[in-house]
Amino acid sequence: MIGAGAGVPSDRAWAAAAQHVRASHHRGELIVFAPAWIDPVGRLHLGDLIPIDMAGRLDSARYGVIWELSIRGARAPETRGLRPTASARFGGVTVRRFEQPAAEVLTDFAPQVARATVSGARVRGPDYVLAEVGFSPHRCAQLVPAAGGAVTLTFADVTLGSSLAIGVGLADVFTRRDVRAPATLTVAVDGRELATMRAGVDDGWVRRTVATTPGTATVTFTAAAIGPRSSNRLVCFAAEARR
């Protein structure tokens, strides 16, 4: 097709854009690509600056600096509403640098699943994994309720701030293909329900932030598999209590 390659940046353009980022990038600064389907190309050039925890992040709120590499005028969801502090263009690749107030994380729940009390039937888990959710990596606690059942994790004496950020999704593309039933994640603090989030096979990574009262509390996360044909449903979630 004539013109099918029009507007596609060359390897030289990507190399120049990556060199520009490397010249000013500091450890811990987030790098994103837009549109999402160019992510493999971006990682080819800058993947060594994107550690696993960053790639599998709950969201972008904890990062004070975000570098965005984009083509064809696209913008990444992580930079929505932000104004660039710097911008440069390299043969079709636009590099923008953004700053935002970084969220202070008081409690990161997913890595602490071993300390939680577990109740309810489960096939396997809970476990702390790097999972594929919506064709993207996410570091999360993985729960597997029995068909039509639920699994509850209870975290006692945890530190909360003014908000609780939550992400949930259904892991593994092959499981989503074979098990089409959705799942829910219910979050409660000291027995009071704050949120119930529904994750379907086509929803990807579902995020929500709820207000909390600063202090020490007991937090429960209950993953439920909907329907009798929901066995082996892999429910992955992450949550961060933020100041």
N, C-alpha and C positions, 0 to 999 in steps of 0.2 A: 504494500500500500504506500503510495507516494506521500511523503511527509509524516509517516508513522513515527519516525524518530525525532521529529521536530521538538525542540524544547527539552530534550533529554541531556542533562549535563554529562560531560566527558569525565573519564577517570582523572584527567589532569585538573579539572575544575574541583572535583571532590578532594583531591590531594591538597590543593591550595586552600580550600575551605578548612580542612582538617588541620593544616599547618597553622592557620590563623587562630583556630581555637586553642591549639596546644600552646601557642605563644603566651596566652593570658589565662588559661584555665588553671584553677587550683583544686587540690584534692577535696572531694566532697561536693563539688558543684555539679548539678544535674545536667545531662545532655539528652535532648529529645530530637526527634525527627518528624517531619511532616511533608506529605501525608503519611499515614501509618505504614503504608506498604513499602516505603523506601527504607524502613528500619534495617533490613539486612544489609543494604548498601552502606548506610551510615555506620553500622557496627563494624563493617569491613575496615573502615578507615579510623574509627575512634573507639572500637569496642574495648580496648584495654583500659580506657578511662571510665568504663561503666561496670563497676563490680556487681556481683550477683544480687546483693541486698538492694542496690539502687535499681537494677533492672526489674526486680520483683517487688518494688515499693507498693505500699498501700495507695498513696497518692503523692503529690508533689509538694505538700504543704511544709514539710520539714526542711526544704532546700531554699536557702536564701538567694542563691544565684542559679539561673537556668539559662543554658545555651540551647538555642533552637536552630537547627539546620533544616531548611525547607526548599522545596522546588515548586514551580508553577503557582506561586502566590498562596500556598497552603499555610495554615497555622496549626500548631499543636494545641490540644485541649489544655495542657499544662500552662500555657502562656495566655490563655483567654483573660481579657480584662487588664493585662499588664502592658505597660509602655516600655519599649526597648531603651536601654541606656546606651547602646551602641549597635551599629548595623553595618554590614559590608556584603558585597556581592562578588561571587567568583564564578563566572561563566554559567549562570543558571542556578547556582546554589546560593541561597541567601542565609547569612549567619547573623543572628540577633542575640544580644545578651540582655537578660532581664534580671531585675532584683525585686525581692519581696521580703516582708518580715517572716523569718523562719519560725515555724511552730516549734515550741519546746515540748518534747515528748517526756512525760513523767512515767508512764507505764506502757511498755510494748508487750501485748498479751501473747501473740502467737509464739514467740520463742520460749515462753514460760509454761507451755502446756503440761510439762512434767510435774509441775507443782499444783496443778488443778485437781479437784476432786471430780471424778467421773461417775455419772449415773445414767442408766438406760442401756438398752441393747445396742450393740454395735458389731459390725463385721470385722473391722480392724480400725486402729487409731485409738485415741487421737495421736497425731504425729505432726511434727513440724517439718514441712517439705517445701521444695520449690516445684510448683505445679503449673501446668498449662491450663489457663482459664480464658476462654474467649480468644484462643490462639495467641495469648501473651503470657509471659512468665509472671507468676505471683508467689511470693513467699508467704506461707499461710499455715494455719493449723488445719489439718485434714480430719474430718469426721465422717463416719460411714454408718448412718442409722440403718436399722433393719427396715424392711419394707413396711411402710405405714407407721413406723416407730420414730423415736427421737433419742438423741444423745445430749446430755447436759454437762457442761464444764462449769465448775464453780471455783472462782478465784476469791479467796478470803483475804481480808486486810490488804487491799491494794490501794495505791495512791491515785486519786483522781484529781483532775483540774477542772477547768470550766467547760470542757467539751470532750466528747468521745467520738473519734472517727472510726467508722466501721466499713469494711469491704467484704463482700461475699460473692461466690460464684461456684459453678459446677465444673469440676476438673475433668480432664481427659476427653479428647475429642471422640475416641472410640466408645467410651462409656456413654457420652451424650448421644451418640448415634443409636446405641442399643437401648438405652434407658431414657425415655422421653419425658418422664414425669418431673415436675419441678420440685424444689425444696424451699424451706423457709428457715430463717435464722431469727430467733427472738432474743433480745438483750434486756436484762433487768439489773437494776442496782438496788441492793437491800430489799429485794422482793418486789420492787415496783417496775413494771414493764416500761421501757423507754422506746423500744422500736421493734417492729417485726418486718423483716425484709424478705421479699420473694425473689428467688433466683430460678429462672427458666433456662432451658437448653440454649436459647438464642440471645440471652441477656448479657453474656459476658460478665465483666467484673462490675458489680453493683455497689455503689458507695453512698454513704449517708453520714452526716455528722449531727449529733444530738447534744443538747446542753446538759451539763452535770454540775453538781455542787462540789466544790473543792473539799478534799478531806480524804479519810480512809473509809472504805466501804467493801461490801461483798458484791461481786459482779458475776452474773451467770450468762452463759451463751448456750442456747438450746437449738440444735439443728434437727429439723424434722423432715422426713421423706414423705411426700404426699402420694397417696394411692397405693394399691396392693402390688403394683408392678414397678416398684421403685427400689428394688434390692440393688446393692452395690453402687448406690448413688454416692458420689464423692463430693462432699460439701466442704469447701475450703473457705476459711475466713481469716481476716486479720483485723486487729483493733488497736488503737493507740489512744491513751488518755493524754490530753494536751492541756498545758497551762492556759 
